[in-house]
Amino acid sequence: MSDRLRYEISTAPAKLEAFRPDFIPRDNLDLCGNWPGCIVTGKSGKRYFFMLTIGTAAQPFTMFTNADVISDTGFDRSAPDIVAEIPMREPLPFTWERVGEEVIINADKIGKVHFRANGYDWFGFGDRIHLHVEHLGDACSYFIPGQSGVTNPVWHQSNVGWVTGHIDGDEIEGFSLLDLAWSPPDTTWFDIEIFRDIQKHWTMWVVEYENGRRDGGYAWCGKPGWKFDAGHYVEDGHTTATQTAITTPTYHETGVPEAIRIDYGDYWVECEYDCLADWPLHPIGRVKATSTGLPIAKSYTMTEWIPDNIKPIIDGTQAGFSEFRDIRAKPAKIVDGHVVAI
């Protein structure tokens, strides 16, 4: 295993072509995942979390990873599904087309996603949801080449945005993440080392200050033994990328993060979490403060916490689990960073 992960990082305005399922950012790489996701609050006071996985053009499938009503779930169980009639992580077919300045994904049962260079619209589950997203700042791209401990190179693009729309008639607004990844042909996100062996925390956030300005950002850090502290932040419309985005978590007694501080260098942000969308991967919460010192009116944050034994869980060899989605459905707990069945 290498102590320091080698990678390139850059920022640029997102281009529409990147959202085509057949787009290839470098030779010998194909799409292995496109993840639109939103954490929003309704006028009703309810919080919601949605995430969709869009697969490759060669093997077109999509699945909803989350569609939750975030209540006071705490840190020991998943939030309830808002679309319980469609099983989580069940592969469903999709088609796509380019229409003018949009790439449109049409997914059976799930709905349509209209990608634009500067955002997207998701019309989902019949007419139950409409999420309208405008990106904040530029996209940030990471290229992780093959190296010791990394057989599968990865190109990764991340975008943060602001959401408006409605869910079951409830007018909402909030935070959007949009991540895409490309890896060697015929691999999925679950196959590649960055997820299986290296990633520990993957955190995104956005704030709206009382003066109306919006900042947001992203931080991606490795497990102990890996020097990997990638990230970017959008400050008053300007995007800065860094390889020294230091993530410092504080853990709840259940084993998942209850707070995270991200130090980008001259800019920092403090996030705090109060519940889980799906146990134990996705703590949801708010931004407590940023280095700007500006009063915060609204804020949203999500982290993806990866168990140290994610590899046997994915492979179905972890005792007590037969497949990945079991970790949400079956009684389990976290012991020394490992998910174990009860």
N, C-alpha and C positions, 0 to 999 in steps of 0.2 A: 504494500500500500504506500502511496506517495503522501508525504506530509502536506504539500502545497499543490492544490489543483490549478493547472494551467488553463487559462481561458482568455478570450478577447471580449471586450465590452464596448458598446457604442450606443449613441442615441440618434434618432432621425425621425421625421414625420412618418407615421404609418402609411403604407401604400395599399391600395385596394387589392392588388394582385396577391398580397400575402395571405388573404383570406380565401383564395381559391383552394379547394382541397388538393388540386394537382400541382400547386406551386412548389418549386424546389429552390431553396435559398443557396445551396451548394451542391456540387455533384455528389451522387451516391447517398443523398438524403431524401426521405419522403416524410410526409406528415404522419406523426404518431399521436397527435392530440391537439384539439382546439377547445378551450374551456371558457365560454362566457359564463360569468357568475355575478350575482348581485346580492348585496345586503341592504335592505331598505326598511323604512318605517312608514306605516300608513297613518292617515289622519285619525284612524280608529285607535292608534296607540300600539297596534300590533307590529312586531318586527318579523321580517321574512328573510329567508336565504334560499337562493336558487343557484344551481350550477348544472351546466349541460356539458357533456363530453361529445365532441364530434370527432369521428375517427378518420381513416384514410380514404382517398379516392379509389384506390385499388380494391379495398375491402370496406365498402361504405356501410358504416354503422354509426348510430348515435345512441346515447343513453342519458337519462337524467341522473345525475349524481346526488343532487339534493333538491328538494322542494319542500321547505319546512316553514312552519309557524314557530318562531322563536318565543317561547314563553319562559317562565322561571324554571328551566330544566335543571339548573345547577351543572355540576361537572361529572355526574355519574351515569348519565343516560342521554339518549338522542332526543332531539326535538321531534314532535309529531309531524308526519307527512301531510302536506296539503293535497297531494295527488296520490292517495293510497292505492288507487286502482291500477297504477302502473308500477310494477316492481322496480326498486332501485337497481341500477347497474345492469338492467336487462337490455342486451343489444337489439336495436331496432333499425330498420333500413332508412336511408335518406337519399334524396336526389339533390342536385344543385344546378344552378344556372347563373350566368352573368347577364344582368339586365341593366343597361345604362351604367350608372356609377354605383351599382350594388352587386354583390355576390349573395345569392339567396339560397339558403339551405332549407329544404322542405323535409321534415322528419315525421314519419308516421306516428300518430298519437300525440307527439310532443308539440308540433307546430312549425312555424317558420322563423328563421333568423335572417334578417336583412343586414348584411355587413356593408358598411361604408368605410372610406379611408379614415374618417374622423369619429366613428362610433358605430352603433348598431341598434336595431329594433328587434325585439323578440315578442312575437305574437304566439302565445302558447296555450295548450290544453283547451282547444276550442277558442272561445273568446274570453276566457277567464283572466288571462294576464296580458298586459302590454307593457313592456319595459323599453323605454327610450333612453339611449346612452349617448353622451357626448364625452369624448376623451379629453383628459387634462394633459396638456403638454405633449411631448414626443413619446414615441415607443422606445423601449430600451431592448437591445438585442445582446445575447450572450452566445458565443461559440466556444464549446468545450471540445477540443480535439481528442483523438485517441492518445492514450498515455498509460503509464503504469496504473493499473486499477480501473482503467476505462477502455473497454473494448469497443463500445458503441459511442461514437461522437454525437454531439447534440447541438442543434441550433435552437435557441429559445427566444421568443419575443414576448414582452410584457407591456400591457397598457393599463392605465388606471383612468376611471371616468366617473361622471355624475349621472345618476339615473332619475328619471321622472316616469310617471305612468300610473297604472292602476292594477290591482289584484282583486278579483271578485268584487269590483265596484269600489274598493278602498283606494283612494288616491294616495300615491306613495312618492317618496324620493329617497335618495341614498347613494350608495357607493357601488361602482362596477369594477370588476377585474376582468381582464381578457388576456389569457395566456395561450400561446401556441408553441408547439415543439415539433422538431423534425429530427429523425434518427435514421439509421440504415434501413433499407426496404425490408418489409415484413417483420418489423419490430414494433412493439407497443410501448407506452410509457412504463408499464409494469416490467418490461424486459430489460430496461437499460439501467446502468449502474448508478446514474445520478439519483434515481429514485430508490433503487434497491439497496445501495450500499453507502451513499454519500450524504444525501439530504437529511437534515434534522428538523429545521424550521423554515417555513416559507410563509412570509408575513406581508400582507398588503393593508393599506390604510388610506383614509381621506378625511380631511377636516374642512368645514366651512366656518370661517371666523365671523364674528358679529358684524364686521365691515363688508361681508359678502365675498371676500377673497377665499379661494379654495386651493389647498395644498394637498398633495398625496404622495404615495411612494410604495416601495417594494424592498424587501430584504430577503436574502436566500443564504442560509448558512449550513455548514456541514456538521456531521457527527464528530465527536472527539477523535482526534487523530488526523482529521482533514482540515487544512487551512483553506477555508472557502467562505468568504464574507462579501458576496456580491450584492449590489443593490443600486437603486436610483431613487431620486425624489424630485417632485415638481414643486418649485417654490415660486409662487406668484406668476405661473405660466412658463417658467424656465425649468428645463429638465437637466439634471446633473447625474451622471453615472459614476460609480465608485467601486473599487475592489476592496474597500475597507469599511463596509457597512457592518459594524459590530453589533450582533444581536445578544442581548443579555436577558435571559428569561428568569422569572421567579415562578416556582411550581406550587400548585395547590396540593393539598395532602392526598388527593386522588391520583396525582402523577401527571396531570396535564398543566400547561402554562396558565397562570392566572394574571400574569403581567409580563410585558416585554418592553425593554428599552432598546431602541436602535440608534446608534451613533454613526452618522454618516461622515463625520469630520466637523465641519463648521455648522452642521445642522443636526438636530436630534429630535426624537419623538418618543413619548412614553404612552404605551398602550396597556389597557387593562381589560380583562375578560370576565364575564359573569355567567356564561353558559356554553353549551355545546350544540352545534347543529347535528352532526352525526358523531357518535362516540367512537373512538377518542380523537379522531383526526382533526376536527375543525372547531376550536374555540372561537367564540364570537364576542365582540365587545365594542369599546369606545376608545377614543384617544383622550388621554388625560391632559396632556400638555405638549407643546412643541417649543423649540428654542426661539421662536419668534416672540413669545410672550404675549401674543395677541389673544384676546378672549375668544373662546370657542363656542359657537352657537350649536353646531351639529357635527357629529363625527361617527366614523365606522371603522372597524378593524376586524380582520380575520387572520388567523394563523393556521397553517397545516402542520400539525405535529406528527412526526413519523416515528412509530415504535422502533426500538433497536432490533427487534426480530421481525421486521416487516417482510423480509425475504421468505422465511418458511411459512408465514401467513399467506402470502400471495401464492406460493407454490403448493399450498394445501398439505404441508408436512408438519405444521405446528399442532401439537397435541390439543385436541378439543375443537379444532376448526377444520372444516372440509373445503371452504372457499372464502374468498376475500370478504364478501358481504356478511359473513358470519360474525365478524367482529362487532358489527352493529346490532345484530339480532340475538346473539347468544350471551348468556351471563359470563362476564369476564371482568378482570381488573388489571391494573398496571402494577408491576413489581419491578423495581430497579430499571425502569425504562422499557420493560418488556410487557406485552399484552399476553395474559395467560387466562385460560378458561377456568371458571369456578366449578 
